[in-house]
Amino acid sequence: MYMSSSRNISGAATQKRLNKRDEVIQREAQRTEDIITMETMTGSVRRTNGNTFEPPSTKQLQPLRGCSRLASLYGSPLVKFYWNILSYFGFLFLFAVVLMVDFQSAPSWLEVLLYIWLATLVCEEVRQLFHDPDGFGFSKKAKLYISDLWNILDVLSILLFIIGLAFRLTTELFYAGKILLCIDYIVFCLRLMAIFTISKTLGPKIIIVKRMVRG
């Protein structure tokens, strides 16, 4: 009786080891198949467990050259974001110079450059409003655009700039236009808070303030 029980236990253990070995073999076969499929799609070679799998295609991935590396670098989202920040700081610096140093009765070339720069910001806001890659439709896209506080600040700053520019080009409302442009500069500076939302320290606080203002 005891010998029969021992045989049953030994047989169960052997069967368990065989099942486990079959599972390992199946996983290894699936992994090998996935690697071969991936290499077939990418055209690369990967070494696994001392075995080298050659793709059916002889075409290999080539390293990027100088121009391609520069294009990939400056086309990456992170570098674009940094360029956007530098460009916005440059716009604010030019705006401050025009208001404090170069604000004359007739627009100077620096002031004309500021107007052109603002026109590019207007084009960007129009692109954000009408660009609909997800196919939401204009009405839903417009609601999403207006629901964002930063977009509201952008539209307000552009409208103030246009009104201040219209007053500035007249003789009677020249100083009133300068005052409006100074207020508009403050609104543009408030727009900087959107940049600092990526900060681990300031980001959550700015988001809390944004929700309080919205509420």
C-alpha positions, 0 to 999 in steps of 0.5 A, a space after each residue: 500500500 505504501 509502495 503504491 502511494 509512493 509510486 503515485 506521488 512519484 508519477 505525479 511529480 514526474 508528470 508535473 515536471 514534464 508539463 512544466 518543461 513543455 510550457 517552457 519549450 512553448 514559451 521559448 518557441 513563441 519568443 523565437 517566433 516573435 523575434 523572427 517576426 520583429 526582425 522581418 519587419 524591422 530588417 535588423 538582427 538580434 542575438 538571443 541565447 547565443 543564436 543569431 537569427 538572420 532576417 530574410 531580407 538583406 537590407 540592414 538599417 543604416 545609421 543616420 548621417 550628419 544632415 539626417 541627424 540634425 533634422 531628427 534632432 531639431 524635429 524632435 518634440 522636446 527640441 521644438 518645445 525648447 525653441 518655442 520657449 526661446 521664441 516666446 521669450 524673444 517676443 516678450 523681450 522685443 515687446 518690452 524694448 518697443 514699449 520702454 525705449 522705442 515707442 515713437 509717434 511713427 512705428 520704427 522697424 523694431 515695432 514693425 517686426 513686433 507686428 509681424 511676430 504677432 501676426 505669426 502668433 495669430 496664424 498659430 491660434 487660427 491653426 489650433 482652432 481649425 486643425 482637426 486631425 481627429 475629425 471632431 467637427 468645427 463646433 466641437 473643436 471650437 468648444 474644446 478650444 474655448 474650454 482651455 484657459 490658455 487659449 482664452 488668454 491667447 485670444 484676449 492678448 491678441 484682441 488687446 494688442 489689435 485695439 491698442 495698435 488701432 489707438 496707437 496709430 491715431 493722434 488723439 488716442 496715442 497714449 491710451 493705445 500705449 496703456 492698452 499695450 502695456 496691459 497686454 504685455 502683462 497678459 502675455 506674461 501671464 501666458 508664461 504660466 503654461 510653460 511652467 506647468 511642466 515643472 514638478 514643483 510649480 506645475 501642480 500649483 499652477 493647475 490648482 490655480 487654473 481650476 480655481 479660476 475656472 470654478 
